[in-house]
Amino acid sequence: MLFYPINKFLLPFLSISFFWAAPSYASTVLSIGDGDTITITNGAQKTRVRLACIDSPETSQMPYGMESRQALQKLLPIGTEVTVRSKATDRYGRTVGEVLKGNTNINQQQVALGNSFVYWQYIKGCDRQTYSHLENDARLNKLGVWSVPGGIQRPWDYRRNRKGGFSASSSGSRSAGSGKYRCKEIGSWDKAQVLLKQGHTYLDRDGDGEACELLK
């Protein structure tokens, strides 16, 4: 199941917030790319929108990449009317902004339901306190990405590792006998724990059951 009841205390956080003066415009949802990317249309003009301040698992990530996309599809069925509060344009030419469906902030909804992580590196311009509350509540209630035993690799780590040729899979699978990893090349604490469970026990140098503590 991709949808869970949300703590009533957090409902006010899912409404529109006006923390920055940004241009906004009404459009219609044309397609869903992944858990944080959509294409909208305003007449003949099509625009790709990257949802600001959140980061969803990539569709190629296992687990939860496709689940995150499906969750956004349910929140924003094709033809849904939305308002985009534009924040910037990224290097790929996409509009970066918060997507509003009526009074519901879809970016925040994805975080609240555990379908996305807060993208803390790019939180500027968003309501930091609201996003923090929503993510913490999703984590405590083990919703979505937080329900996966052992956790999942953060999407920013996944992209960096793929770009560096480290691994094409989110688990970073490699047989324990085919070569050794070094903590500094793994890139994330979560991934180190996955590798430890796969048999790369040398990553736990002090034998406390935790690999690459310095990556925390």
C-alpha positions in Angstrom: 0.0 0.0 0.0 1.3 3.4 -0.9 -1.1 5.6 1.1 -1.4 5.7 4.9 -3.3 7.9 7.3 -1.5 11.0 8.2 -1.2 12.3 11.7 -3.8 15.0 12.2 -1.3 17.2 13.8 0.5 17.4 10.5 -2.5 18.3 8.3 -1.9 22.0 8.6 1.6 21.5 7.2 0.2 20.2 4.0 -1.4 23.4 3.0 0.1 26.2 0.9 2.9 28.1 2.5 4.2 31.4 1.1 7.7 31.5 2.4 9.0 33.1 -0.8 7.6 35.3 -3.4 7.7 33.2 -6.6 5.8 33.3 -9.8 2.9 30.8 -10.0 0.8 29.6 -12.9 -2.0 27.1 -13.4 -1.5 24.0 -15.7 -2.7 20.5 -16.3 -0.7 17.3 -15.6 0.3 15.6 -18.8 2.6 12.8 -17.4 4.5 11.6 -14.4 8.3 10.9 -14.9 9.2 9.6 -11.5 8.4 10.4 -7.8 9.6 14.0 -8.1 9.2 14.9 -11.8 6.1 15.7 -13.9 5.3 17.2 -17.2 2.5 19.8 -17.4 0.8 21.6 -20.2 -0.6 25.1 -20.4 -2.3 25.2 -23.8 0.3 24.3 -26.4 3.3 24.7 -24.1 4.7 21.7 -22.3 6.9 22.1 -19.2 8.9 19.6 -17.2 8.7 20.3 -13.5 11.2 19.0 -10.9 9.4 19.1 -7.5 11.5 21.4 -5.3 13.1 20.4 -1.9 12.4 16.7 -2.2 14.2 13.8 -3.7 12.5 10.5 -4.6 14.1 7.1 -5.3 15.1 6.8 -9.0 12.7 4.5 -10.9 15.7 2.1 -11.5 16.2 1.9 -7.7 15.2 -1.3 -6.0 13.3 -1.2 -3.8 10.8 1.7 -3.9 11.7 3.5 -7.1 8.6 2.5 -9.0 6.5 2.7 -5.9 7.3 6.3 -5.5 6.4 7.1 -9.1 3.1 5.2 -8.7 2.3 7.2 -5.5 2.7 10.4 -7.4 0.5 9.1 -10.2 -2.2 8.5 -7.7 -1.8 12.0 -6.2 -1.7 13.6 -9.7 -3.7 11.6 -12.2 -3.3 12.7 -15.8 -5.5 15.8 -16.4 -5.3 17.1 -12.9 -5.2 20.9 -12.6 -2.3 22.1 -10.6 -0.6 25.4 -9.8 3.2 25.5 -9.9 5.0 27.9 -7.6 8.3 28.3 -9.6 11.5 28.6 -7.7 14.2 28.2 -10.4 15.3 26.5 -13.6 17.8 23.6 -13.2 20.6 22.7 -15.6 18.4 20.3 -17.5 16.0 23.1 -18.3 13.3 21.9 -15.9 11.2 24.3 -13.8 11.9 23.7 -10.1 9.0 24.4 -7.9 6.3 23.4 -5.5 3.2 21.8 -7.1 -0.2 22.6 -5.6 -3.4 20.7 -6.1 -6.0 23.0 -4.7 -4.7 23.7 -1.2 -2.5 20.6 -1.0 1.2 20.9 -1.4 2.1 17.8 -3.4 5.9 18.0 -2.6 5.1 17.9 1.1 2.5 15.1 0.6 5.2 12.9 -1.0 7.4 13.4 2.0 4.5 12.9 4.5 3.6 9.6 2.9 7.2 8.4 2.9 7.5 8.4 -0.9 10.3 11.0 -1.0 13.1 12.2 1.2 13.6 15.9 2.0 16.4 17.2 -0.2 18.3 19.0 2.5 21.0 20.2 0.1 18.4 22.2 -1.8 15.9 23.1 0.9 16.5 26.8 0.6 13.3 28.6 -0.3 11.1 26.0 1.2 9.5 25.8 4.6 12.3 23.9 6.4 10.4 23.3 9.6 7.3 21.9 7.8 9.4 19.5 5.7 11.4 18.4 8.8 8.2 17.6 10.7 6.7 15.6 7.9 9.8 13.5 7.2 10.3 12.8 10.9 6.7 11.7 11.3 6.9 9.4 8.2 10.1 7.9 9.6 8.7 7.3 13.1 5.6 5.7 11.5 7.7 3.6 9.1 5.8 4.8 6.0 7.0 4.2 2.5 10.8 4.4 2.1 11.0 4.2 5.9 9.3 0.8 6.0 12.1 -1.0 4.1 14.1 -3.2 6.5 17.6 -1.9 6.7 16.6 1.3 4.9 17.3 2.3 1.3 20.1 4.1 -0.4 19.4 7.8 -0.6 18.7 8.8 -4.3 21.5 11.4 -4.3 24.0 8.7 -3.3 22.6 6.3 -5.9 23.0 8.9 -8.7 26.5 9.8 -7.6 27.6 6.1 -7.5 26.1 5.4 -10.9 27.8 8.4 -12.4 31.1 7.2 -11.0 30.5 3.7 -12.4 30.4 2.3 -8.9 27.3 0.2 -9.4 24.2 0.1 -11.5 22.1 -1.3 -8.7 20.9 0.4 -5.6 22.2 -2.5 -3.4 25.7 -2.2 -4.9 25.8 -6.0 -5.1 29.1 -7.7 -5.7 30.1 -11.1 -4.5 32.3 -10.9 -1.4 35.1 -12.7 -3.1 35.3 -10.6 -6.2 37.0 -7.6 -4.7 36.9 -5.4 -1.6 35.2 -2.1 -1.1 36.6 0.9 0.7 34.4 3.0 2.9 35.4 6.2 1.1 34.2 4.8 -2.3 30.9 3.5 -1.0 29.6 7.0 -0.3 26.8 6.4 2.1 26.4 4.7 5.5 23.1 3.0 4.4 24.9 1.3 1.5 27.7 0.2 3.7 25.2 -1.7 5.9 23.7 -3.4 2.9 27.2 -4.5 1.8 27.9 -5.8 5.4 24.8 -8.0 5.2 26.0 -9.3 1.8 29.1 -10.7 3.5 31.6 -7.8 3.3 32.4 -8.2 7.0 35.8 -6.4 6.6 33.9 -3.2 6.5 33.1 -3.7 10.2 36.6 -3.2 11.5 35.8 -3.0 15.2 33.3 -5.9 15.1 30.4 -3.9 16.5 28.0 -4.9 13.8 28.1 -1.5 12.0 30.1 -0.8 8.8 31.9 2.4 8.0 30.8 4.4 11.0 32.6 7.5 9.7 30.0 7.8 6.8 27.3 8.8 9.3 
